[in-house]
Amino acid sequence: YDAVFSDLVQTGIRNMIENLDVVRRLVNNLLQLKLGGATREVARFTVNSTIGVAGLFDVAKEGMGIEQSNEDTGQTLGVYGLGPGPYLVLPFLPVTTVRDGVGMLADTAMNPMSYFIPIGASIGKKATDVVNERSLNLDKFEHVEESVVDLYSAVRNAYLQRRAAAIKE
């Protein structure tokens, strides 16, 4: 994948996918009462969908300095006091906790494209997103694998710490 598609194409694919996730981010900003984040998401979507050619280019960030607020339902549930539950490693899914897994299902339901395209296309979109993201961060993954003794524990601890920090924001 990395050899076939240039970084520019991979970044464009990531930008388009992230532009479609505006509903998830907007709803969760509102549920967490982060009105500034909700306003930024509306502005980003408007700019990137028009000037950014359907989200292919992140004009809002690069040209206007409007940062994305990456809120999700797992964070929202955490803000409302729901604990993470057990850490899970499941086939074909990213590492998660029970709370974040439930949140992931809710986030998937908030994707407007899932109501208009067949399930196969939705799975293809998600697979493309995962492969594309891994390809863009290949050097980071390789360095982590080389530098830790226990990869499972390192990934688990990093994930749990990152999620706890995201909920505290």
C-alpha positions as CSV (number, residue, x, y, z in Angstrom):
1,Y,0.0,0.0,0.0
2,D,2.8,2.4,1.0
3,A,4.7,1.6,-2.2
4,V,1.6,2.1,-4.4
5,F,0.2,5.3,-3.0
6,S,2.2,8.4,-2.3
7,D,2.0,10.2,1.1
8,L,0.0,13.0,-0.6
9,V,-2.7,10.4,-1.8
10,Q,-2.7,8.7,1.6
11,T,-3.1,12.1,3.4
12,G,-6.0,13.0,1.1
13,I,-7.7,9.7,1.8
14,R,-7.3,10.2,5.6
15,N,-8.6,13.8,5.2
16,M,-11.7,12.6,3.4
17,I,-12.5,9.9,6.0
18,E,-12.0,12.3,8.8
19,N,-14.2,14.9,7.2
20,L,-17.0,12.3,7.1
21,D,-16.6,11.7,10.9
22,V,-17.9,15.2,11.7
23,V,-21.2,13.9,13.0
24,R,-19.5,11.8,15.7
25,R,-17.2,14.6,16.8
26,L,-20.0,17.2,16.7
27,V,-22.4,15.1,18.7
28,N,-19.8,14.1,21.3
29,N,-18.6,17.7,21.7
30,L,-22.2,18.8,22.4
31,L,-22.8,15.9,24.8
32,Q,-19.6,16.9,26.7
33,L,-20.8,20.5,26.7
34,K,-17.7,21.5,24.7
35,L,-19.3,24.3,22.6
36,G,-16.0,25.6,21.3
37,G,-15.2,22.1,19.9
38,A,-18.7,21.8,18.3
39,T,-18.3,25.2,16.7
40,R,-14.9,24.3,15.3
41,E,-16.3,21.0,13.9
42,V,-19.0,22.9,12.0
43,A,-16.5,25.4,10.7
44,R,-14.0,22.7,9.7
45,F,-16.7,20.7,7.9
46,T,-18.0,23.7,6.0
47,V,-14.5,24.8,4.9
48,N,-13.1,21.4,4.1
49,S,-16.3,20.2,2.2
50,T,-16.2,23.3,0.0
51,I,-12.8,24.8,-0.4
52,G,-11.1,21.5,0.5
53,V,-12.8,19.6,-2.4
54,A,-15.1,17.3,-0.4
55,G,-12.5,17.0,2.4
56,L,-9.6,15.9,0.2
57,F,-7.6,18.8,1.5
58,D,-7.6,20.0,5.2
59,V,-7.8,23.7,4.4
60,A,-9.4,24.4,7.8
61,K,-6.2,23.2,9.6
62,E,-3.5,24.1,7.1
63,G,-4.9,27.4,5.9
64,M,-6.9,28.7,8.8
65,G,-5.5,27.0,11.9
66,I,-8.9,25.4,12.9
67,E,-7.9,22.2,14.7
68,Q,-10.0,19.1,14.8
69,S,-11.5,18.1,18.2
70,N,-11.4,14.3,18.3
71,E,-14.2,13.5,20.7
72,D,-15.9,10.1,20.6
73,T,-18.6,8.3,22.5
74,G,-16.2,6.3,24.6
75,Q,-14.8,9.6,25.9
76,T,-18.3,10.9,26.5
77,L,-19.2,7.8,28.5
78,G,-16.0,8.3,30.5
79,V,-16.8,12.0,31.1
80,Y,-20.2,10.9,32.5
81,G,-18.4,8.5,35.0
82,L,-18.5,5.1,33.3
83,G,-15.3,3.2,34.0
84,P,-13.3,1.6,31.2
85,G,-14.0,-2.1,32.0
86,P,-11.6,-4.8,30.9
87,Y,-9.0,-4.2,28.1
88,L,-9.9,-6.2,25.0
89,V,-7.9,-7.5,22.1
90,L,-10.3,-8.8,19.5
91,P,-9.7,-10.1,16.0
92,F,-10.1,-7.6,13.2
93,L,-10.8,-4.7,15.7
94,P,-8.5,-2.2,17.3
95,V,-7.5,-2.7,20.9
96,T,-10.3,-1.3,23.2
97,T,-12.0,-1.5,26.5
98,V,-15.6,-2.5,27.0
99,R,-16.7,1.2,27.4
100,D,-14.8,2.2,24.3
101,G,-16.1,-0.8,22.3
102,V,-19.7,0.3,23.1
103,G,-18.7,3.8,22.2
104,M,-17.3,2.5,18.9
105,L,-20.6,0.9,18.0
106,A,-22.4,4.2,18.7
107,D,-19.8,6.1,16.7
108,T,-20.4,3.7,13.8
109,A,-24.1,4.4,14.0
110,M,-23.4,8.1,13.7
111,N,-21.6,7.8,10.4
112,P,-24.1,9.2,7.9
113,M,-22.6,7.2,5.0
114,S,-23.5,3.9,6.7
115,Y,-27.1,4.6,5.9
116,F,-26.6,5.2,2.2
117,I,-23.9,2.6,1.2
118,P,-24.0,-1.2,1.6
119,I,-22.3,-2.8,4.6
120,G,-19.5,-4.1,2.4
121,A,-18.6,-0.6,1.3
122,S,-18.6,0.5,5.0
123,I,-16.3,-2.3,5.9
124,G,-14.1,-1.4,2.9
125,K,-14.0,2.2,4.0
126,K,-12.9,1.2,7.5
127,A,-10.3,-1.3,6.2
128,T,-8.9,1.4,3.9
129,D,-8.8,3.8,6.9
130,V,-6.9,1.3,9.0
131,V,-4.4,0.3,6.3
132,N,-3.9,4.0,5.3
133,E,-3.3,5.1,8.9
134,R,-0.9,2.2,9.5
135,S,1.0,3.1,6.3
136,L,1.3,6.8,7.3
137,N,2.7,5.8,10.7
138,L,4.8,2.8,9.7
139,D,8.0,4.1,11.1
140,K,6.4,4.8,14.5
141,F,5.1,1.2,14.7
142,E,8.5,-0.2,13.8
143,H,10.3,1.8,16.4
144,V,7.9,0.8,19.1
145,E,8.2,-2.9,18.2
146,E,12.0,-2.6,18.3
147,S,12.3,-0.7,21.6
148,V,10.0,-2.7,24.0
149,V,10.4,-6.1,25.6
150,D,6.7,-6.7,26.1
151,L,4.8,-5.3,23.2
152,Y,1.3,-6.3,24.6
153,S,1.9,-4.5,28.0
154,A,3.4,-1.4,26.2
155,V,0.4,-1.1,23.9
156,R,-2.1,-1.7,26.7
157,N,-0.5,0.9,29.0
158,A,-0.2,3.4,26.2
159,Y,-3.8,2.9,25.2
160,L,-5.2,3.2,28.7
161,Q,-3.1,6.3,29.5
162,R,-4.1,8.0,26.2
163,R,-7.8,7.4,26.8
164,A,-7.6,8.5,30.4
165,A,-5.9,11.7,29.3
166,A,-8.5,12.3,26.5
167,I,-11.3,12.0,29.0
168,K,-9.7,14.5,31.4
169,E,-9.4,17.2,28.7
